[in-house]
Amino acid sequence: MKNIYIPKKSILNLFYKNNLSINCLKERCCWKCKCDLDFWDYISQSSENEFEYMIELWQNANIEFYCCECFNQKTSDLKKKKNNLLDLNLILTFISTV
């Protein structure tokens, strides 16, 4: 995921425009390792037209987030499982043709 620099001022303007307070932001921690997550790091990964949606996600009690390290580990594990399934599929295909 590439880093996009978005000035805090742009985000703060969105809060003021929608009568929101930065103090009302939910505190978050990684779903897996429980390390604290930073809202500014999270929101800086989005473009300006996604701010409102990203804030809705952040505030949603039914959604959990991973920190970058745990997310990267999760995607790496999923890629390994996918490759293992592809290998198994090739073996089964070979066996069925013999």
Secondary structure, DSSP 8 states (H G I E B T S, - for coil): -------HHHHHHHHHHTT--GGG---EE-TTT--EE-HHHHHTTS-GGGHHHHHHHHH-TT-----HHHHHHHHHHHHHHHHHHHHHHHHHHHHHH-
